[in-house]
């Protein structure tokens, strides 16, 4: 059965919408395969606007991995802006893929990548536009399997009503495994309907199917237990971990859009995972262990990617890029190779203690010397011990002083507000740190015109971290603390004018907290928000705190729990957490001990350089740390190419 | 520095490419196909590219022009093919000449447009065209960044006529049939020649003029294609090739990349 393109109908709507180019597809390196020649078809969605979703590495990787397979097809779809949504509803144009403009409902799998919980309402918009029932229980064989992945999927319970399946961890191998299970089931004539294929997935232990688990509650609203309700469905679902990144050199042919997007560069993931052990960092906890891509693997990906895209910038991505064992050789090797091509290098995440000036010089050799950005995260030494971000103020001052001495004039510092045990004093220290940075800069350069920008986000406790038990700071307290800091910075006559101050108010953080640590009862809240018109919650101009709170009151009526119960309440050791049956490999007792260490301001080392401290991931997941150095250098390309 | 003038298109769905989008795409295509670009001096060097008179977003075009500066001499036709390969289908480079004459932009005196009006009967369109042409002046309004602006849309119109449906002329078959299979509805096609003036009168403005003079209100947005831009032959109301002068000034035979003329430098 051939599926028709909706483009002719969509095309008539495009002259009436903003930035129509984002809906027409045709990106360089995009793939359109023959529908009838494939037996398993995926629609991949990043549930945000095209300009944010297109550069997403996760979607790009899976898109290529799937399309490389014979008989498998993957296309992409993104959230449409409200202007087009209204026209699509009026003219009955369904949610479509941008590759061949096929209706999403026609695919076998509708896979969504959630890097944040704020995309949940956009999922509901897309399902509804696609003509797919919002709730999994109402779907039939005519509907795709709705699959959630990405970091937010490590607690898929708030969207359990809406998804058929969730996969946690690395997607590369997982999507291929899922493809095979679906292919076999289809070839057999789809025996047992949707339930059967979902059961086959669930039985592997690597795919979470919410409908096969019942949640029982205690009288006080806490969870009593989560029980499988089908024979053969395991009690816990494991995360997927890809070993040997060099075997997965994706994306090989990054997509190059015609529309402008948030990141326009050739991104190479230089390692996955992080064991620095920052206690607030969900990404660092759930992506263990550290697996480095080799220097030669990186060199090949950069070369092939630049040829395929024409990008002017290479981004070396990871959770803490300067921690790659051979980052110095990588940066120098790449800067040497591309001196004549005016290719800039960027290292989006750099720790203060891993920074060195030689590296910084290599990075800026072919491009601009813009500002330096560091994330001390906590203003006081004490709070940095609590969060295990072991960066001392001396480290920072030494680093910025070298940087200023080498020509940088601008430093940006990232912090969080609302960390466990935090007091006003910890936050006011942020201002002191900024003053010290400027003071040092003036000293080193002999100039008064030195800028330091502090940017502060609200801390949101996340599942699978030592802070998963922590109380979240209320929006009012967050705002009050940030106001004090602002007043103390503005009031400083000597430095105040040189300190840029950026912060987010506490309200969006409460909604994120509700969704992050929510359970299945939150589904009704998400649905109520969606039905009230909630969309694009990651966008300030679309986000409505009041709508979320009103919907929470409605959705949680009769449950005995409320927003505070989910956010500002501290959990105890005994409590069953909504995500306990999703296994990230981390030992819950280890996380608890680390939480206790945090409260006692005890730090923990990085297991890359010190003995194992039994977080549990490697034995649990049969994985291991993979790091260099390999001792190999990047050779000039003229030699490599011969 | 060798300079090359290129003619390119915006066809089919890629007509929704904005000018900024096209610029980025083109500069990346230059990198992918390793064209030896000349760069501007300064702290952040940019490749030397200048664009002329871009068609509005959503309007297709067979005749957009730009000029690039090269750090090494290249054969224009080879360069054209190379760049065309590197751009997505729909953004096609269809002509290239080495620059031998100045004042190119001044040569772009007028544009010829094809305006397809789906759902409009030919007779109705013909009546509106006649009324429009009979008017001395047709005041229209357009919303600009500085608010609503009123100006005459009639004066710069050098030609306006109903054309017989053409077959297989455009990509995606957009210029086919009077009541084609795509919509199974009537369809009128206008050919329009407009002098480039200030303020610029665009096909949209002429459509506003047709609405003002004859109440012509197409039920769906018009599909507009720029067919040509260049010198205007006032006698015949046709637009001629703006690259003709450069072509005529070229010496016989292809340019040799390593030949005696290869003395140009950045």
Contacts between the chains, C-beta under 8 A, distances in Angstrom:
chain1	res1	chain2	res2	distance
A	7	B	13	7.1
A	8	B	182	6.7
A	11	B	13	6.9
A	12	B	220	5.8
A	12	B	221	7.3
A	14	B	16	5.9
A	14	B	58	7.2
A	15	B	58	5.2
A	15	B	221	4.1
A	16	B	221	7.3
A	19	B	18	7.5
A	20	B	16	4.1
A	20	B	57	7.2
A	20	B	58	6.6
A	21	B	16	4.6
A	21	B	17	5.4
A	21	B	18	6.4
A	21	B	21	5.5
A	21	B	57	7.6
A	23	B	16	7.8
A	24	B	13	4.3
A	24	B	14	7.0
A	24	B	16	5.4
A	25	B	13	7.6
A	26	B	13	6.5
A	26	B	14	6.3
A	26	B	88	5.3
A	26	B	89	7.8
A	26	B	90	6.8
A	27	B	88	7.8
A	28	B	25	7.9
A	28	B	28	7.8
A	28	B	88	6.0
A	256	B	25	7.8
A	256	B	28	6.2
A	258	B	14	7.2
A	258	B	17	5.3
A	258	B	21	4.7
A	258	B	22	7.7
A	258	B	24	7.7
A	258	B	25	5.4
A	258	B	88	7.4
A	259	B	21	5.9
A	260	B	20	6.9
A	260	B	21	6.8
A	260	B	24	7.0
A	264	B	24	7.6
A	306	B	31	7.9
A	307	B	32	6.8
A	308	B	32	7.5
A	309	B	28	6.8
A	309	B	32	7.1
A	310	B	27	7.6
A	310	B	28	3.3
A	310	B	29	6.3
A	310	B	30	7.3
A	310	B	31	3.7
A	310	B	32	3.9
A	310	B	86	7.8
A	311	B	28	7.0
A	311	B	31	7.8
A	312	B	31	7.1
A	341	B	31	7.7
A	342	B	39	7.6
A	342	B	45	6.7
A	368	B	43	7.7
A	368	B	44	6.5
